[in-house]
Amino acid sequence: MAGSRLEKIGTIYTRTSGLIRSGAINWEDRPLWYDIYEASPPKEEPRFDRPAPNMKLKNIFYAEDQFRAMFHRNNKHLGTSNMFNNYYKSVSQKFIEIYQSLEKENAENSNQEQLYKEAIEVLRRDKDIKKETEQEEPLSLSSAFKEAKSNQIKEMPKVDVTNIFKD
């Protein structure tokens, strides 16, 4: 296929072009990015020996990043977050909201450690209340599969195979 896979010998674009020209890759099997790269190539070729631009990087920290980091440092086992469902908030997002509301209430006495402990306590109380009110078990993957299967068509249509090919 390719003579060398080193980034020092050509770019990924030139190597892919060479493979297409030599017939190692069919034109129909080219990567998705290939047409985009040809339509709008970068201003400077992305080579390994090109010096990095001398730019000053901007700090993009938000106000809540400091206590979010503290929360994650002290609470390693938070469980999983469903990134596909925008309805439910993650545990860290709930913590941030509680912390910010406590910070607004206690603006004059804003000791970070005390606010952190209060926010953790409120979060635990909310979690305990939710457990008490929640009577059902959380939906597991197997129970979700069974439920989805039961919601499908109950009976499959009956097909007589012997009559399919008759005129």
C-alpha positions in Angstrom: 0.0 0.0 0.0 2.0 3.0 1.2 5.8 3.0 1.0 6.0 4.7 4.4 3.7 5.7 7.1 5.9 8.3 8.5 4.5 11.8 8.7 7.9 13.1 7.6 7.4 11.8 4.0 4.6 13.8 2.6 1.3 14.7 4.2 -1.7 12.5 4.5 -3.2 14.2 1.5 -0.2 13.6 -0.7 0.1 10.0 0.4 -3.7 9.4 -0.2 -3.4 11.1 -3.6 -0.5 8.8 -4.5 -2.5 5.8 -3.5 -5.4 6.9 -5.7 -3.1 7.6 -8.7 -1.4 4.3 -8.3 -4.7 2.4 -8.1 -4.1 1.1 -4.6 -7.3 2.9 -3.6 -10.3 3.2 -6.0 -11.6 6.7 -6.6 -14.9 5.6 -5.2 -13.3 4.4 -2.0 -11.5 7.7 -1.2 -11.9 9.1 2.3 -14.7 11.5 3.1 -12.3 14.4 3.9 -10.4 14.1 0.6 -13.0 16.1 -1.5 -13.2 18.8 1.2 -9.5 19.1 1.4 -9.3 19.5 -2.4 -12.1 22.1 -2.4 -10.6 24.2 0.3 -7.0 23.4 1.1 -5.3 25.0 4.1 -3.3 28.2 3.6 -0.1 26.5 4.7 0.5 22.8 4.1 0.3 20.8 7.3 3.9 19.5 7.5 5.8 18.2 10.5 8.7 20.6 10.1 6.6 23.7 9.9 7.3 25.9 13.0 4.4 26.4 15.4 2.9 29.9 15.1 4.0 32.2 17.9 0.6 33.2 19.3 -0.5 34.1 22.8 -3.1 31.7 24.0 -6.2 33.1 25.7 -7.3 31.8 29.1 -10.8 30.6 28.7 -11.8 29.8 32.2 -15.3 30.4 33.5 -16.1 31.5 37.0 -17.4 28.1 38.0 -14.4 26.2 36.8 -12.6 26.6 40.1 -15.3 25.0 42.2 -16.1 22.5 39.5 -12.5 21.3 39.6 -12.7 21.1 43.4 -16.0 19.0 43.1 -14.5 16.5 40.7 -11.2 16.3 42.6 -13.1 15.3 45.8 -15.8 13.1 44.2 -14.2 10.7 41.9 -17.0 8.2 41.6 -20.0 10.2 40.3 -21.3 7.6 37.9 -22.2 8.2 34.3 -23.9 11.1 32.5 -26.3 10.8 29.7 -25.0 13.2 27.1 -27.9 12.5 24.7 -30.7 13.6 27.0 -30.9 17.4 27.6 -33.7 17.0 30.0 -31.7 15.7 32.9 -28.8 17.7 34.4 -25.6 16.0 35.3 -24.5 15.8 39.0 -21.8 18.4 38.5 -24.2 20.8 36.8 -26.6 20.4 39.7 -23.7 21.1 42.1 -22.7 24.2 40.2 -26.3 25.6 40.4 -26.5 24.8 44.1 -23.1 26.4 44.7 -24.0 29.6 42.8 -27.3 30.0 44.5 -25.6 29.6 47.9 -23.0 32.1 46.8 -25.7 34.6 45.9 -27.5 34.1 49.2 -24.3 34.4 51.3 -22.5 37.1 49.3 -21.0 38.8 52.4 -19.9 35.5 54.0 -18.5 33.7 50.9 -15.9 31.3 52.2 -15.3 28.8 49.4 -14.8 25.8 51.6 -17.9 26.4 53.6 -20.0 27.1 50.5 -18.5 23.9 49.0 -19.5 21.8 52.1 -23.0 23.3 52.1 -23.5 22.6 48.4 -22.4 19.0 48.8 -24.8 18.6 51.8 -27.7 20.1 49.8 -26.8 17.8 46.9 -26.8 14.7 49.1 -30.1 15.7 50.7 -31.7 16.1 47.2 -30.3 12.7 46.3 -31.8 11.1 49.4 -35.2 12.7 48.9 -35.2 11.5 45.3 -34.4 8.0 46.4 -37.2 8.0 49.0 -39.8 9.3 46.5 -38.6 7.1 43.7 -40.4 3.7 44.1 -39.4 2.1 40.9 -36.0 0.6 40.2 -34.0 2.5 37.7 -34.4 1.2 34.1 -31.6 -1.2 33.3 -30.5 -2.1 29.8 -32.1 -5.6 29.9 -35.4 -4.3 31.3 -35.5 -1.5 28.6 -34.9 -4.2 25.9 -37.7 -6.3 27.3 -40.0 -3.3 27.4 -39.2 -2.3 23.9 -39.7 -5.9 22.7 -43.1 -6.1 24.4 -44.2 -2.8 22.6 -43.4 -4.3 19.2 -46.1 -6.1 17.1 -47.5 -8.9 19.2 -48.2 -11.2 16.3 -46.1 -11.6 13.2 -48.1 -11.6 10.0 -48.7 -15.2 8.7 -47.3 -15.8 5.3 -48.0 -19.0 3.4 -44.8 -19.8 1.6 -46.3 -22.4 -0.7 -48.6 -19.8 -2.4 -45.9 -17.1 -3.0 -44.7 -18.5 -6.3 -48.0 -19.6 -7.7 -49.6 -17.6 -10.6 
